Amino acid sequence: MTTLRGKMTREQSPDYTVVKVTQCDPGDDRPLLIVKTKRADVPLASAKTQMAEYLETMGRDSDEGLKGVLIIGRDAILMSLPLDGPIRYSPLHEITGNTVHDFL
């Protein structure tokens, strides 16, 4: 938050993290993974829809598809956007479990 003439204003900032690799040219970034966190009380359907929009926006131009991790409280949903199909969702996994570790 920033104080502007005695008023509190919210700064616009992304609520997700993109892990990317940069090839030789700094303008040639390629996203590898999107990570988004939500509080445990956020409706699951709403969080999945928002994350799906991020994957669709950033992953459709990819040569390899795109993966995402939606963290909700102490759990995670693993998501992948393949080149030729709809987004795939895992069931909820404990964030400290091997399934999440293996996905990353």
Contacts in CASP RR format, 6 or more apart in sequence:
PFRMAT RR
TARGET T0000
AUTHOR 0000-0000-0000
METHOD contacts of the structure
MODEL  1
MTTLRGKMTREQSPDYTVVKVTQCDPGDDRPLLIVKTKRADVPLASAKTQ
MAEYLETMGRDSDEGLKGVLIIGRDAILMSLPLDGPIRYSPLHEITGNTV
HDFL
1 8 0 8 1.000
1 9 0 8 1.000
1 10 0 8 1.000
1 11 0 8 1.000
2 8 0 8 1.000
2 9 0 8 1.000
2 11 0 8 1.000
3 9 0 8 1.000
15 36 0 8 1.000
15 37 0 8 1.000
16 34 0 8 1.000
16 35 0 8 1.000
16 36 0 8 1.000
16 51 0 8 1.000
16 54 0 8 1.000
17 34 0 8 1.000
17 35 0 8 1.000
17 36 0 8 1.000
18 31 0 8 1.000
18 33 0 8 1.000
18 34 0 8 1.000
18 35 0 8 1.000
18 58 0 8 1.000
19 31 0 8 1.000
19 32 0 8 1.000
19 33 0 8 1.000
19 34 0 8 1.000
19 35 0 8 1.000
20 29 0 8 1.000
20 30 0 8 1.000
20 31 0 8 1.000
20 32 0 8 1.000
21 29 0 8 1.000
21 30 0 8 1.000
21 32 0 8 1.000
22 28 0 8 1.000
22 29 0 8 1.000
22 30 0 8 1.000
23 29 0 8 1.000
23 30 0 8 1.000
30 62 0 8 1.000
31 58 0 8 1.000
31 59 0 8 1.000
31 62 0 8 1.000
31 66 0 8 1.000
32 66 0 8 1.000
32 67 0 8 1.000
33 66 0 8 1.000
33 67 0 8 1.000
33 68 0 8 1.000
33 69 0 8 1.000
33 104 0 8 1.000
34 51 0 8 1.000
34 54 0 8 1.000
34 55 0 8 1.000
34 58 0 8 1.000
34 66 0 8 1.000
34 67 0 8 1.000
34 68 0 8 1.000
34 69 0 8 1.000
35 68 0 8 1.000
35 69 0 8 1.000
35 71 0 8 1.000
36 47 0 8 1.000
36 50 0 8 1.000
36 51 0 8 1.000
36 54 0 8 1.000
36 68 0 8 1.000
36 69 0 8 1.000
36 70 0 8 1.000
36 71 0 8 1.000
37 71 0 8 1.000
37 72 0 8 1.000
37 73 0 8 1.000
38 47 0 8 1.000
38 70 0 8 1.000
38 71 0 8 1.000
38 72 0 8 1.000
38 73 0 8 1.000
39 72 0 8 1.000
39 73 0 8 1.000
40 72 0 8 1.000
40 73 0 8 1.000
40 74 0 8 1.000
42 72 0 8 1.000
44 72 0 8 1.000
47 70 0 8 1.000
47 72 0 8 1.000
48 70 0 8 1.000
48 77 0 8 1.000
48 79 0 8 1.000
48 89 0 8 1.000
51 68 0 8 1.000
51 70 0 8 1.000
51 77 0 8 1.000
51 79 0 8 1.000
52 79 0 8 1.000
52 87 0 8 1.000
55 66 0 8 1.000
55 68 0 8 1.000
55 79 0 8 1.000
55 81 0 8 1.000
55 87 0 8 1.000
56 81 0 8 1.000
56 87 0 8 1.000
58 66 0 8 1.000
59 65 0 8 1.000
59 66 0 8 1.000
59 81 0 8 1.000
60 81 0 8 1.000
62 81 0 8 1.000
62 83 0 8 1.000
63 83 0 8 1.000
64 83 0 8 1.000
65 80 0 8 1.000
65 81 0 8 1.000
65 82 0 8 1.000
65 83 0 8 1.000
66 80 0 8 1.000
66 81 0 8 1.000
67 78 0 8 1.000
67 79 0 8 1.000
67 80 0 8 1.000
67 81 0 8 1.000
67 103 0 8 1.000
68 78 0 8 1.000
68 79 0 8 1.000
68 80 0 8 1.000
69 76 0 8 1.000
69 77 0 8 1.000
69 78 0 8 1.000
69 79 0 8 1.000
69 100 0 8 1.000
69 103 0 8 1.000
69 104 0 8 1.000
70 76 0 8 1.000
70 77 0 8 1.000
70 79 0 8 1.000
71 95 0 8 1.000
72 92 0 8 1.000
73 95 0 8 1.000
74 94 0 8 1.000
74 95 0 8 1.000
74 96 0 8 1.000
75 92 0 8 1.000
75 93 0 8 1.000
75 94 0 8 1.000
75 95 0 8 1.000
76 92 0 8 1.000
76 93 0 8 1.000
76 94 0 8 1.000
76 95 0 8 1.000
76 100 0 8 1.000
77 89 0 8 1.000
77 90 0 8 1.000
77 91 0 8 1.000
77 92 0 8 1.000
77 93 0 8 1.000
78 89 0 8 1.000
78 90 0 8 1.000
78 93 0 8 1.000
78 99 0 8 1.000
78 100 0 8 1.000
78 103 0 8 1.000
79 87 0 8 1.000
79 88 0 8 1.000
79 89 0 8 1.000
79 90 0 8 1.000
80 87 0 8 1.000
80 88 0 8 1.000
81 87 0 8 1.000
81 88 0 8 1.000
82 88 0 8 1.000
90 99 0 8 1.000
90 103 0 8 1.000
93 99 0 8 1.000
93 100 0 8 1.000
94 100 0 8 1.000
END
